[in-house]
Amino acid sequence: MAMEIGAGLSKVSKAASRMIAAIPAREHGLKIGLRTPVVGRPNTIVVDNFGERYAAERTITKDPSRYLFYKEGVRFDVEELLYPRMPSWLVFDETLRKRRSVVSLRGTDYQGIEWGEENEHAIENGWILRAPTIEDLAREISDHPENRELMDADALLETFSKYNRCCEVGKTDPFGSEPENMAPLRSPPYYALPLYPGGPNTKGGILANGDREALNTEREPIPNLYTAGEISSAFKFVYQGGNLVECIAFGRIAGENAAKRALSVSRR
Ligand SMILES: Cc1cc2nc3c(=O)[nH]c(=O)nc-3n(C[C@H](O)[C@H](O)[C@H](O)COP(=O)(O)OP(=O)(O)OC[C@H]3O[C@@H](n4cnc5c(N)ncnc54)[C@H](O)[C@@H]3O)c2cc1C
């Protein structure tokens, strides 16, 4: 609606997001995003569709690096014209599978989803792929429709061996993962779960100034149009102490300025 009366847009590609699991189940017709707290933890790696790691896997609770990992995940390959990291693959071994659910089962958002404390239902449902060897896992990933047969078994084997060697000899991870969050993937069977860029909020929206007046594409105020909140975030891709704080702070500024204008118009 704002665009129809000339509003400009800003930061439309920005989001404060994370790499999450998205399963085929639907709730109220919507695809369900699940938080993945094991990303960036021992006995796991994240690889692209070709079987290569691409960044330090960052835990979804670590601010702001979770957003930096997300930014890596959405990178577009302009030469091949594809998203090589969409989906990405959370790969883990039996040690982690038995340790905990790879998605967060807490909270009210996920009621009714049968995942399993040890991931057993997710494996039965085919949401998590399982294979006895790394080569077989590469084949399973390759057969997954969203991998588009891009997975390279040799590359995945090489990634495993480099990562495990790094953990065992205590070498610095070339991608910068912290040693306390690294442990080798040695116990078969092996598992893979597709990860997608997702998460709670976008940053792009209506172009606005500090008084929260909506601006047109020439950056001139549009009379009587004010904006605040997620539709016109002042931030780029981090939470910065909370979106709700932003909504309240800028909501107040927008409200005051709109009220002042309404008063001055009514006095005229
Ligand atoms: C799962 C999740 C977890 C989050 N966790 C946190 C957190 O811990 N801390 C934090 O600070 N933020 C969090 N956020 C983000 C925060 O909740 C949002 O940024 C914030 O609620 C946005 O508020 P808003 O008023 O700008 O927009 P909204 O709350 O989206 O309000 C927009 C309103 O406009 C209405 N609307 C849309 N179109 C029309 C129309 N054509 N006519 C009339 N009305 C319309 C909508 O129905 C809606 O009520 C989270 C978000 C999600 C989704």
The ligand as an ORCA input file, in Angstrom:
! r2SCAN-3c Opt
* xyz 0 1
  C       8.855    -16.939     16.205
  C       9.268    -15.518     16.487
  C      10.026    -15.228     17.608
  C      10.396    -13.927     17.875
  N      11.129    -13.653     18.998
  C      11.417    -12.379     19.321
  C      12.091    -12.045     20.548
  O      12.410    -12.920     21.369
  N      12.395    -10.757     20.792
  C      12.061     -9.757     19.936
  O      12.329     -8.604     20.235
  N      11.419    -10.030     18.766
  C      11.083    -11.298     18.455
  N      10.440    -11.582     17.263
  C      10.175    -10.478     16.324
  C       9.026     -9.593     16.785
  O       7.988    -10.396     17.311
  C       8.514     -8.799     15.583
  O       9.578     -8.092     14.994
  C       7.464     -7.798     16.034
  O       6.384     -8.442     16.662
  C       6.955     -7.010     14.853
  O       5.969     -6.124     15.303
  P       5.262     -5.140     14.305
  O       4.244     -4.405     15.104
  O       6.266     -4.344     13.558
  O       4.593     -6.100     13.228
  P       3.471     -7.220     13.420
  O       3.426     -7.681     14.840
  O       3.690     -8.207     12.326
  O       2.144     -6.386     13.186
  C       1.666     -6.104     11.900
  C       0.169     -6.167     11.999
  O      -0.401     -5.666     10.802
  C      -1.493     -6.467     10.457
  N      -1.752     -6.304      9.022
  C      -1.058     -6.821      7.989
  N      -1.610     -6.439      6.828
  C      -2.667     -5.638      7.132
  C      -3.615     -4.935      6.353
  N      -3.606     -4.958      5.027
  N      -4.559     -4.223      7.003
  C      -4.576     -4.171      8.362
  N      -3.694     -4.825      9.134
  C      -2.755     -5.548      8.534
  C      -1.099     -7.865     10.863
  O      -2.214     -8.688     11.037
  C      -0.371     -7.582     12.179
  O      -1.227     -7.597     13.290
  C      10.031    -12.878     16.994
  C       9.260    -13.171     15.877
  C       8.871    -14.484     15.623
  C       8.017    -14.758     14.411
*
